[in-house]
Amino acid sequence: MCHIRDGPQGCNFLRQRAYTLLLMGRVTVIGAGAWGTALASHAARLGHQTTLWAREEEVAQSIEERRLNDRFLAGVALPATLRATTNAADAVKDVDFVLLVPPSQHLRLVARMLAPLLSESVTVAVASKGIEVATGKLMSEVMAEEMPGARLAFLSGPSFAKEVAAGLPTDVVVASDRADVAAHVQEMMHAPHFRVYTSDDPTGVEVAGALKNVVAVAAGACDGLGLGMNARAAIITRGLAEMTRLGVALGASPLTFLGMGGVGDLVLTCTGPLSRNRTLGLKVAEGLDPREYVASQVTVAEGFTTCKAARILAASKGVDLPITEQVYQVLHEGRPLLDALRELVSRGGKRELEGIG
């Protein structure tokens, strides 16, 4: 019997069984950050012919020669079958399935670069989580503009990269307005240790995936100030209400926020020690300048930018996002953290599910 403590080697039989269940194919992952590398590692271990595109030559070279991505996913041995390259045209040549995993603010440029290189039959799944600051648009809107008519899906859910790369049990959701596209992604990526659920609500999955990072900054600050577990639970729950209000205003189903892309990802990101956004909140509580801290990091805490974009999008829809507003004020306007806290707790009484039902 396989136990979690046995690690990925002890669970090899699960992977071997998964190989027989999946449609083998040619997969390319665009973006060699921690999450992109983990997804590429997973695809390669499932038996897919997998290529990882990296912007940095040294990252691609390290993966090819040493089976390591020390820059973004240190300490994780990568499959011998995983190929890495910096040549985008070579990376997507004759592929069946492409996963886009750049930082959200770079997705438009990446999609624009790839659009003329992909055939119409290729399924494209986006695993970036955020809202474009310059336009206030969701990733699906960005993709519709840059890859009109493409077979698009959006992958999200509670999934720390290191745990996925290590083969630990993970559940995610893939959303598309086309059932056949969501099913194709599920077929390509599903395994006993990486369960993929499907959804027909990409807007809800995207809003949840973006805003949970903002709420995680607030949760980290709450922990850093030593306000206790009651306060953290309140931040998580009221953060879920904010996510749902914005999603519903954009046409999403409120039930989506009770799933993997909503509650699942929110709880993980707000409580897990591997969360970059929670760590950002902790550092702010320690007195660090958020801009300086973010600039010093190799990896991206998406909540830093998303709070700005979500604030603009919510204003355009008349949606109240009090936690997001205070995270924005602290991160971008220099408001003292305790002043932001006072602003939140001094708000008048509200109906709990106002704006959701």
C-alpha positions in Angstrom: 0.0 0.0 0.0 1.3 3.5 -0.9 1.7 5.9 2.0 2.3 9.7 1.8 5.5 9.2 3.9 6.9 7.0 1.2 7.3 10.0 -1.0 7.1 10.0 -4.8 9.3 6.9 -5.2 6.9 4.9 -2.9 3.9 6.0 -5.1 5.5 5.1 -8.4 2.9 2.3 -8.9 0.2 4.9 -8.9 1.9 6.8 -11.6 2.4 3.7 -13.7 -1.3 2.9 -13.4 -2.1 6.5 -14.3 0.0 6.1 -17.5 -2.4 3.4 -18.8 -5.4 5.6 -18.1 -4.2 8.7 -19.9 -4.0 9.7 -23.5 -0.3 10.1 -24.2 0.5 13.3 -26.0 3.0 16.1 -26.7 2.8 18.8 -24.0 4.6 22.1 -23.7 4.6 24.2 -20.6 5.4 27.9 -21.2 7.0 29.5 -18.1 9.7 27.8 -16.0 8.9 29.4 -12.7 8.1 27.1 -9.7 4.5 26.4 -10.8 5.3 25.9 -14.5 8.2 23.6 -13.6 6.0 21.5 -11.3 3.3 21.1 -13.9 5.9 20.1 -16.6 7.4 17.6 -14.1 4.0 16.1 -13.5 3.2 15.9 -17.2 6.6 14.2 -18.0 6.1 11.7 -15.2 2.7 10.8 -16.7 4.5 9.7 -19.8 3.8 12.7 -22.0 6.5 14.0 -24.3 7.0 17.2 -22.4 8.9 20.4 -23.1 9.4 23.3 -20.7 10.0 26.8 -22.2 12.2 29.1 -20.1 12.9 32.7 -20.6 16.3 32.4 -18.9 19.0 30.5 -20.8 20.7 29.4 -17.5 17.4 27.8 -16.3 16.9 25.8 -19.5 20.5 24.7 -19.4 20.4 23.6 -15.8 17.3 21.5 -16.4 18.8 19.9 -19.5 22.2 19.2 -17.9 21.5 18.8 -14.2 17.7 18.0 -14.0 17.4 20.9 -11.6 15.7 24.3 -11.6 17.7 25.9 -8.7 16.5 29.4 -9.5 12.7 28.7 -9.1 12.2 25.3 -7.7 15.4 24.4 -5.7 16.0 21.0 -4.4 13.5 19.1 -6.6 14.9 16.5 -9.0 13.2 16.7 -12.4 12.3 13.8 -14.7 15.0 12.7 -17.1 12.5 12.8 -19.9 11.7 16.5 -19.4 13.1 18.7 -22.1 13.9 22.4 -21.7 14.4 25.1 -24.3 14.4 28.9 -24.7 13.2 28.6 -28.3 9.4 29.2 -28.3 8.8 28.1 -31.9 10.7 24.8 -31.2 8.9 24.3 -27.9 5.4 24.4 -29.4 6.0 22.6 -32.7 3.6 19.8 -33.4 2.2 19.9 -29.8 -1.2 18.7 -28.7 -1.5 20.6 -25.4 0.1 23.9 -24.2 0.0 25.1 -20.6 0.7 28.8 -20.1 2.2 29.6 -16.7 3.8 33.1 -16.9 3.2 35.8 -14.3 -0.2 37.2 -14.9 1.0 40.6 -16.0 3.1 38.9 -18.8 0.4 36.6 -20.1 -0.7 39.0 -22.9 2.8 39.2 -24.4 3.4 35.5 -24.1 0.1 34.7 -25.8 0.8 37.3 -28.5 4.2 35.6 -29.1 2.7 32.1 -29.4 -0.5 32.8 -31.3 1.0 32.6 -34.8 2.9 29.4 -33.8 -0.1 27.3 -32.7 -2.5 25.3 -34.8 -6.2 25.7 -34.2 -6.5 22.1 -32.9 -4.1 22.8 -29.9 -5.7 22.9 -26.5 -4.4 25.9 -24.4 -4.7 25.9 -20.6 -3.8 28.9 -18.6 -2.5 28.3 -15.1 -1.6 32.0 -14.3 -3.7 33.6 -11.6 -4.4 37.3 -11.7 -6.0 40.3 -13.3 -4.3 42.5 -15.8 -3.5 45.8 -14.2 -3.4 47.9 -17.4 -6.9 46.9 -18.4 -8.7 45.3 -15.4 -9.3 42.2 -17.5 -9.4 38.6 -16.5 -6.9 36.2 -18.0 -9.7 34.7 -20.2 -10.4 38.2 -21.6 -6.7 38.7 -22.4 -6.6 35.3 -24.1 -9.7 35.9 -26.1 -8.1 39.1 -27.5 -4.7 37.5 -28.2 -5.8 34.0 -29.3 -9.4 34.4 -30.7 -11.1 31.1 -31.3 -8.5 29.1 -29.4 -9.5 26.0 -27.4 -9.1 27.6 -24.0 -9.2 26.3 -20.4 -8.1 27.7 -17.0 -6.4 25.5 -14.4 -6.6 26.5 -10.7 -6.9 25.1 -7.2 -4.9 24.5 -4.0 -1.5 23.4 -5.3 1.9 24.4 -3.9 4.4 23.8 -6.6 6.9 21.9 -4.4 4.2 19.4 -3.3 3.1 18.8 -6.9 6.6 18.3 -8.1 7.2 15.8 -5.2 4.2 13.8 -6.2 2.1 14.6 -3.1 -1.7 14.3 -3.4 -3.3 17.4 -5.0 -6.7 18.2 -6.4 -7.3 21.0 -8.9 -10.0 22.2 -11.2 -10.0 23.0 -14.9 -12.6 25.4 -16.2 -13.8 26.1 -19.8 -16.9 27.2 -21.5 -16.4 24.2 -23.8 -16.9 20.8 -22.1 -14.7 19.0 -24.7 -11.8 21.3 -23.9 -12.1 20.9 -20.1 -12.4 17.1 -20.7 -9.2 17.1 -22.8 -7.2 18.9 -20.1 -8.6 16.5 -17.5 -7.6 13.5 -19.7 -4.0 14.8 -20.1 -3.3 15.8 -16.5 -5.5 13.6 -14.3 -3.8 11.0 -12.1 -4.5 9.3 -8.7 -2.1 11.8 -7.0 -3.2 14.8 -9.1 -7.0 14.7 -9.4 -8.5 17.1 -12.0 -12.1 18.2 -11.7 -13.9 20.0 -14.5 -16.0 23.2 -14.4 -18.0 25.2 -16.9 -17.4 28.5 -15.0 -14.0 29.9 -16.0 -15.0 33.4 -14.7 -15.6 32.1 -11.2 -12.4 30.0 -11.2 -10.4 33.0 -12.4 -11.8 35.5 -10.0 -11.2 33.1 -7.1 -7.7 32.3 -8.2 -6.8 36.0 -8.5 -8.4 37.4 -5.3 -7.3 34.5 -3.0 -3.8 35.9 -3.3 -5.0 39.3 -2.0 -6.8 37.8 0.9 -3.7 35.7 1.7 -1.7 39.0 2.1 -4.2 40.1 4.7 -4.2 36.7 6.4 -0.4 36.8 6.6 -0.5 40.3 8.1 -3.0 39.2 10.6 -0.8 36.3 11.7 2.3 38.6 11.7 0.5 41.0 14.1 -0.4 38.1 16.4 -4.1 38.7 16.2 -5.0 35.0 16.7 -6.7 32.2 14.8 -10.2 33.8 15.3 -9.1 36.8 13.4 -7.5 34.8 10.7 -10.7 32.7 10.2 -12.6 36.0 9.9 -10.2 37.3 7.2 -10.5 34.0 5.2 -14.3 33.9 5.5 -14.9 37.6 4.7 -12.3 37.3 1.9 -14.4 34.5 0.4 -17.4 36.8 0.5 -15.4 39.4 -1.4 -14.3 36.9 -4.0 -17.8 35.7 -4.5 -19.4 39.2 -4.7 -17.0 40.2 -7.5 -17.4 36.9 -9.3 -21.2 37.0 -9.2 -21.1 40.6 -10.5 -19.1 39.3 -13.4 -21.5 36.5 -14.2 -20.0 33.6 -12.2 -21.9 31.0 -10.2 -21.6 31.5 -6.4 -21.2 27.7 -6.1 -17.9 27.9 -7.9 -16.4 29.6 -4.9 -17.2 26.6 -2.7 -15.0 24.4 -4.8 -11.3 23.7 -5.3 -10.6 27.0 -7.1 -12.4 28.9 -4.3 -12.4 27.7 -0.7 -9.7 25.1 -1.5 -7.2 27.5 -2.9 -8.1 30.3 -0.4 -7.5 28.2 2.7 -4.2 26.8 1.4 -2.9 30.2 0.4 -3.9 31.9 3.6 -2.5 29.3 5.9 0.3 27.4 4.2 3.9 28.2 5.0 4.9 27.9 1.3 2.5 30.7 0.3 4.3 33.7 -1.2 1.4 36.0 -0.6 0.9 35.1 3.0 4.7 35.6 3.4 4.3 39.1 2.0 1.7 39.9 4.6 4.0 38.5 7.3 6.9 40.7 6.1 4.7 43.8 6.1 3.7 43.0 9.7 7.4 42.8 10.5 7.8 46.4 9.2 9.4 45.7 5.8 8.6 48.0 2.9 6.4 45.9 0.6 7.8 47.3 -2.6 11.4 46.6 -1.5 10.5 43.1 -0.4 8.7 42.2 -3.6 11.5 43.6 -5.7 14.0 41.5 -3.8 12.2 38.2 -4.5 12.9 35.9 -7.5 9.4 34.6 -7.4 6.2 36.6 -7.8 3.6 37.3 -5.1 0.7 37.9 -7.4 -1.4 39.6 -4.6 0.8 42.6 -4.7 -0.4 43.5 -8.2 -3.8 41.9 -8.2 -5.0 44.1 -5.3 -4.6 47.1 -7.6 -6.3 45.5 -10.6 -9.1 44.0 -8.5 -9.8 47.4 -6.9 -10.2 49.0 -10.3 -12.4 46.1 -11.7 -14.6 46.1 -8.6 -15.2 49.9 -8.8 -16.3 49.5 -12.4 -18.9 47.0 -11.2 -19.9 48.8 -8.0 -18.7 45.9 -5.8 -17.5 46.5 -2.3 -14.1 44.8 -1.5 -13.0 46.2 1.9 -10.2 43.7 2.5 -8.8 44.2 -1.0 -9.0 48.0 -0.5 -7.0 48.0 2.7 -4.4 45.6 1.2 -4.0 48.0 -1.7 -3.7 51.0 0.7 -1.0 49.2 2.7 1.0 47.8 -0.2 0.8 50.8 -2.7 -0.2 53.9 -0.7 1.9 53.4 2.4 -1.0 53.2 4.9 0.2 51.9 8.2 -1.0 48.3 8.8 -2.7 49.1 12.1 -4.6 52.0 10.5 -5.8 49.6 7.8 -6.9 47.2 10.5 -8.8 49.9 12.4 -10.6 50.8 9.1 -11.8 47.2 8.7 -13.0 46.6 12.2 -14.8 50.0 12.5 -17.1 49.3 9.5 -20.8 49.3 10.3 -22.8 46.1 10.6 -23.7 44.2 7.4 -25.8 41.3 6.3 -23.4 38.4 6.1 -24.3 37.3 2.5 -25.0 40.8 1.1 -24.3 40.9 -2.6 -23.9 37.2 -3.0 -27.3 35.6 -3.1 
